[in-house]
Amino acid sequence: MTIKDIARMAGVSRATVSKILNNYTDVSEKTRRKVLQIVEETGYQPAFSAQTLSAKRTNLIGVIYAGNINADLTHPFFVEVVNAFKKQIGELGYDLLFFSNEKFRNSQENYLARCQYFRLDGCIIINGMDIETAITELDQSDLPCIGVDIQLTGKKSGFIMTDNRKASAIVVEHFYLAGYRSIAYISGQRDCDIGNARKEGYIQALNQFGISVREEWIQYGDYREQSGYEAMKHLLKQRPYPRAVYTASDLMAFGAIRAIKEAGLSVPDDVAVIGFDDIHACQYSDPTLTTIRQNKEKIGKLAAFMLFDLIKNQVQSSNVMVEPELVIRQSCGGRVE
């Protein structure tokens, strides 16, 4: 069975069959359905090499974990986002090529050159820390790119992330309504855009409710558990110590809870805690963790469709903010101070 046979059976040209198989939009829906029905009934599978040569593309998408300090493949938030992206982009006809950035640190190679070498159709870029200049070059190129938690500005780029400022406002409002007035924040690194957006939302919400911002109650970590533990120990040395703590990641929240317990205090009776991400472990911690849920499935799926549309030139570059949701569990009790 060849593409010529499919065209003959459908009464259309080989070019029309090729357009339908390669997801072009300038074909009537009636013709598309007819051809796809014949393809399904015959079990026809176009040869990969012939398909890519005729379309002058490889149907390959690069996956880049950006930054000299980056999330790895086991990161509990990004692994769910990438899995959702992989599933959706696969349904759209693409395979993934994962990049290692190790060799870029000590050489003149760059992401754009590697993308051109593999003839990639586009890239998804996962945010990290200490972003390489090679990422900026890739962003500003003609290769379609979608960033997750990283703001891209190129003409063929877009990005998607949770509305971090709104998420912080939701947390502070929840603490306020529960009676808390001494609210601390454990952020990511000082130069982290995501952590700073959450910090700005936290400060703005405190100001909205007339609560004084205490700089000593803003601590910094690296999103990992140990940094949350160290930051919480520092907060507990202060007098008075804060009665509510908001952390920029669930892992830091787990570290903070460990520090609180080691100090002989109780969560939430002495200190209430709210995290960020809603990773699976939140349901099983002691106490279970109240947190901001990032819709990881939605972020991954939207990233796939956004990149697909950029590749097909169906839309201009766009940026999407996904709504956050507060998931209330046991760690955020209420008390009037």
C-alpha positions as CSV (number, residue, x, y, z in Angstrom):
1,M,0.0,0.0,0.0
2,T,1.4,3.4,-1.1
3,I,0.3,7.0,-0.9
4,K,-0.5,6.6,-4.6
5,D,-3.0,3.9,-3.8
6,I,-4.6,6.0,-1.0
7,A,-5.0,8.9,-3.4
8,R,-6.6,6.6,-6.1
9,M,-9.0,5.1,-3.6
10,A,-10.0,8.6,-2.3
11,G,-10.2,10.2,-5.7
12,V,-7.7,12.9,-4.8
13,S,-4.2,13.8,-5.7
14,R,-1.1,12.4,-3.9
15,A,-0.3,16.0,-2.8
16,T,-3.7,16.2,-1.1
17,V,-3.1,12.9,0.8
18,S,0.4,14.2,1.8
19,K,-1.1,17.5,3.1
20,I,-3.7,15.6,5.2
21,L,-1.1,13.2,6.6
22,N,1.1,16.2,7.5
23,N,-1.7,18.1,9.3
24,Y,-2.0,21.0,6.8
25,T,-5.1,23.0,7.2
26,D,-5.9,24.0,3.6
27,V,-7.9,20.8,2.9
28,S,-11.7,20.6,3.2
29,E,-13.0,18.7,6.3
30,K,-15.0,16.4,4.0
31,T,-11.9,15.3,2.0
32,R,-9.8,15.0,5.2
33,R,-12.4,12.6,6.8
34,K,-12.6,10.6,3.6
35,V,-8.8,10.1,3.3
36,L,-8.3,9.4,7.0
37,Q,-11.0,6.8,6.9
38,I,-9.3,5.0,4.0
39,V,-6.0,5.3,5.9
40,E,-7.5,3.7,9.0
41,E,-9.3,0.9,7.0
42,T,-6.2,0.0,5.1
43,G,-3.8,0.3,8.0
44,Y,-1.5,2.5,5.8
45,Q,1.6,3.8,7.5
46,P,3.8,6.3,5.6
47,A,7.5,5.5,5.7
48,F,9.1,7.9,8.3
49,S,12.0,8.8,6.1
50,A,9.8,9.5,3.1
51,Q,7.4,11.6,5.2
52,T,10.1,13.7,6.7
53,L,11.9,14.3,3.4
54,S,8.7,15.3,1.6
55,A,7.7,17.7,4.4
56,K,11.3,18.9,5.0
57,R,10.9,18.3,8.7
58,T,11.6,15.5,11.1
59,N,8.6,15.7,13.5
60,L,11.2,15.9,16.4
61,I,10.8,18.3,19.3
62,G,13.8,19.2,21.5
63,V,13.4,19.1,25.3
64,I,15.8,21.4,27.1
65,Y,16.2,21.7,30.9
66,A,17.8,25.2,30.9
67,G,20.3,26.7,33.3
68,N,23.6,25.7,34.8
69,I,21.4,24.7,37.8
70,N,18.4,22.9,36.4
71,A,15.6,20.7,37.3
72,D,16.4,17.0,36.5
73,L,14.2,14.3,35.1
74,T,12.9,13.4,38.6
75,H,11.7,16.9,39.6
76,P,8.2,16.2,41.0
77,F,6.6,19.2,39.3
78,F,8.3,19.3,35.9
79,V,8.2,15.5,35.4
80,E,4.4,15.7,35.4
81,V,4.4,18.7,33.1
82,V,6.7,17.0,30.6
83,N,4.8,13.7,30.8
84,A,1.6,15.6,29.9
85,F,3.4,17.4,27.1
86,K,4.9,14.2,25.8
87,K,1.5,12.5,25.6
88,Q,-0.2,15.4,23.8
89,I,2.7,16.2,21.4
90,G,2.9,12.5,20.6
91,E,-0.8,12.5,19.6
92,L,0.0,15.4,17.3
93,G,2.6,13.3,15.6
94,Y,5.9,14.3,17.2
95,D,8.7,12.5,19.0
96,L,11.0,14.0,21.7
97,L,14.8,14.5,21.7
98,F,16.2,15.3,25.2
99,F,19.2,17.6,25.3
100,S,22.0,17.5,27.9
101,N,23.4,20.9,28.6
102,E,26.6,19.6,30.3
103,K,28.8,20.1,27.2
104,F,27.6,23.7,26.6
105,R,29.2,24.9,29.8
106,N,32.8,24.4,28.6
107,S,32.6,24.7,24.8
108,Q,31.5,26.9,22.0
109,E,28.6,24.7,21.1
110,N,25.0,26.0,21.4
111,Y,21.5,24.8,21.5
112,L,20.5,26.5,18.2
113,A,23.4,24.7,16.3
114,R,22.4,21.4,17.7
115,C,18.7,22.0,16.9
116,Q,19.7,22.8,13.3
117,Y,21.9,19.7,13.2
118,F,19.0,17.4,14.2
119,R,16.6,19.5,12.0
120,L,14.2,19.9,15.0
121,D,10.7,21.4,14.4
122,G,10.6,23.1,17.7
123,C,11.7,23.1,21.4
124,I,10.1,23.1,24.8
125,I,12.4,24.9,27.4
126,I,12.1,24.1,31.1
127,N,13.2,26.8,33.5
128,G,16.3,26.6,35.7
129,M,18.8,28.8,37.4
130,D,21.7,30.7,35.8
131,I,20.3,30.5,32.3
132,E,22.9,30.1,29.5
133,T,23.2,32.7,26.8
134,A,22.6,29.9,24.4
135,I,19.0,29.8,25.6
136,T,18.6,33.5,24.6
137,E,20.1,32.8,21.2
138,L,17.6,29.9,20.7
139,D,14.7,32.0,21.9
140,Q,15.5,34.9,19.5
141,S,15.9,32.5,16.5
142,D,13.3,31.4,13.9
143,L,12.8,28.0,15.6
144,P,9.5,27.7,17.4
145,C,10.0,27.5,21.2
146,I,7.7,27.3,24.2
147,G,9.0,28.0,27.7
148,V,7.6,26.5,30.9
149,D,8.1,28.8,33.9
150,I,10.6,30.9,31.8
151,Q,9.6,34.1,29.9
152,L,10.6,33.9,26.3
153,T,10.4,37.0,24.0
154,G,11.3,35.8,20.5
155,K,9.1,36.3,17.5
156,K,8.6,32.5,17.3
157,S,8.5,31.9,21.0
158,G,5.9,31.8,23.8
159,F,5.6,30.7,27.4
160,I,3.2,29.2,29.9
161,M,3.2,29.3,33.7
162,T,1.0,29.5,36.7
163,D,-0.1,33.0,37.7
164,N,2.4,33.3,40.5
165,R,1.3,36.7,41.9
166,K,-2.3,35.6,42.1
167,A,-1.3,32.4,43.8
168,S,0.5,34.3,46.5
169,A,-2.5,36.6,46.9
170,I,-4.7,33.5,47.5
171,V,-2.3,32.2,50.1
172,V,-2.1,35.4,52.1
173,E,-5.8,36.0,51.9
174,H,-6.4,32.4,53.3
175,F,-4.0,33.0,56.2
176,Y,-5.7,36.4,56.8
177,L,-9.2,35.0,56.9
178,A,-7.9,32.2,59.3
179,G,-6.8,34.9,61.7
180,Y,-3.0,35.0,61.0
181,R,-1.2,38.4,60.9
182,S,2.4,37.3,61.2
183,I,3.1,35.6,57.9
184,A,6.6,34.7,56.6
185,Y,7.7,33.7,53.1
186,I,10.5,31.3,52.0
187,S,11.3,32.1,48.4
188,G,13.6,30.5,45.8
189,Q,16.9,32.0,45.0
190,R,17.2,35.8,45.1
191,D,17.6,36.1,41.3
192,C,14.9,33.6,40.4
193,D,12.1,35.2,38.4
194,I,9.4,32.7,39.6
195,G,10.3,33.0,43.2
196,N,10.4,36.8,43.0
197,A,7.0,36.9,41.3
198,R,5.6,34.9,44.2
199,K,7.4,37.2,46.6
200,E,6.0,40.3,44.9
201,G,2.5,38.8,45.1
202,Y,3.1,38.0,48.8
203,I,4.2,41.6,49.6
204,Q,1.4,43.2,47.6
205,A,-1.2,41.0,49.4
206,L,0.3,41.9,52.8
207,N,0.0,45.6,51.9
208,Q,-3.5,45.1,50.8
209,F,-4.5,43.8,54.2
210,G,-2.5,46.4,56.1
211,I,0.1,43.9,57.4
212,S,3.6,45.2,57.8
213,V,6.3,43.6,55.6
214,R,9.1,42.3,57.8
215,E,12.2,41.8,55.7
216,E,13.6,39.3,58.3
217,W,10.6,37.1,57.6
218,I,11.5,36.8,53.9
219,Q,14.0,34.0,53.6
220,Y,15.6,32.4,50.5
221,G,16.2,28.7,49.5
222,D,16.6,26.7,46.4
223,Y,13.2,24.9,46.2
224,R,14.7,21.8,47.8
225,E,13.8,20.4,51.2
226,Q,17.0,21.1,53.0
227,S,16.9,24.8,52.1
228,G,13.4,25.0,53.5
229,Y,14.6,23.4,56.7
230,E,17.5,25.9,57.1
231,A,15.3,28.9,56.3
232,M,12.7,27.8,58.9
233,K,15.3,27.3,61.6
234,H,16.4,30.9,61.0
235,L,12.8,32.1,61.2
236,L,12.3,30.2,64.5
237,K,15.3,32.0,66.1
238,Q,13.5,35.3,65.8
239,R,11.3,36.7,68.5
240,P,8.5,36.7,67.9
241,Y,8.7,34.0,65.3
242,P,6.0,34.0,62.5
243,R,2.9,32.0,63.1
244,A,2.3,31.2,59.4
245,V,4.8,30.3,56.7
246,Y,4.3,30.3,52.9
247,T,7.0,28.5,50.9
248,A,7.7,28.7,47.2
249,S,7.7,24.9,46.8
250,D,6.3,21.9,48.5
251,L,9.7,20.4,49.1
252,M,10.7,23.5,51.1
253,A,7.5,23.2,53.0
254,F,8.4,19.7,54.0
255,G,11.8,21.0,55.2
256,A,10.1,23.8,57.2
257,I,7.7,21.3,58.9
258,R,10.7,19.2,59.9
259,A,12.4,22.2,61.5
260,I,9.2,23.2,63.3
261,K,8.8,19.7,64.8
262,E,12.5,19.6,65.8
263,A,11.9,22.8,67.7
264,G,9.2,21.1,69.8
265,L,6.4,23.0,68.0
266,S,3.3,21.7,66.3
267,V,2.0,22.2,62.7
268,P,-0.5,23.8,62.5
269,D,-1.1,24.6,66.2
270,D,2.0,26.7,66.6
271,V,3.0,27.4,63.0
272,A,0.8,27.0,60.0
273,V,2.4,26.1,56.6
274,I,1.3,26.4,53.0
275,G,3.4,25.1,50.1
276,F,3.4,25.4,46.3
277,D,3.0,22.9,43.5
278,D,0.8,20.1,45.0
279,I,3.1,17.2,44.3
280,H,1.8,13.8,45.2
281,A,3.7,13.6,48.5
282,C,1.5,16.4,49.9
283,Q,-1.3,13.9,50.5
284,Y,0.9,11.7,52.6
285,S,3.0,14.1,54.7
286,D,2.3,14.5,58.4
287,P,0.4,16.7,58.6
288,T,-0.9,16.6,55.1
289,L,0.2,19.8,53.3
290,T,-2.0,22.7,52.2
291,T,-0.6,24.0,49.0
292,I,-1.1,25.9,45.7
293,R,-2.0,23.4,43.0
294,Q,-0.4,24.1,39.7
295,N,-2.4,22.3,37.0
296,K,0.5,20.3,35.6
297,E,-1.6,18.3,33.2
298,K,-3.1,21.5,31.7
299,I,0.3,23.3,31.5
300,G,1.8,20.3,29.6
301,K,-1.1,20.0,27.2
302,L,-1.3,23.7,26.5
303,A,2.5,23.8,25.9
304,A,2.1,21.1,23.3
305,F,-0.8,22.8,21.5
306,M,1.0,26.2,21.6
307,L,4.2,24.8,20.2
308,F,2.2,22.9,17.5
309,D,0.4,26.0,16.4
310,L,3.7,27.9,16.2
311,I,5.3,25.2,14.1
312,K,2.3,25.3,11.7
313,N,2.3,29.1,11.6
314,Q,-1.4,29.0,12.7
315,V,-0.9,31.6,15.5
316,Q,1.5,34.3,16.6
317,S,3.6,33.9,19.7
318,S,1.5,34.0,22.9
319,N,1.9,33.8,26.6
320,V,-0.5,32.0,28.9
321,M,-1.1,32.3,32.7
322,V,-2.8,29.3,34.2
323,E,-5.1,29.8,37.2
324,P,-3.7,28.5,40.5
325,E,-5.9,26.6,43.1
326,L,-5.5,26.4,46.8
327,V,-5.8,22.8,48.1
328,I,-6.7,22.9,51.8
329,R,-5.4,20.1,53.9
330,Q,-4.2,19.8,57.6
331,S,-1.1,22.1,57.7
332,C,-2.9,25.5,57.7
333,G,-5.0,25.7,60.8
334,G,-6.7,28.9,61.9
335,R,-6.1,31.0,65.0
336,V,-6.8,34.6,66.0
337,E,-3.6,36.3,67.1
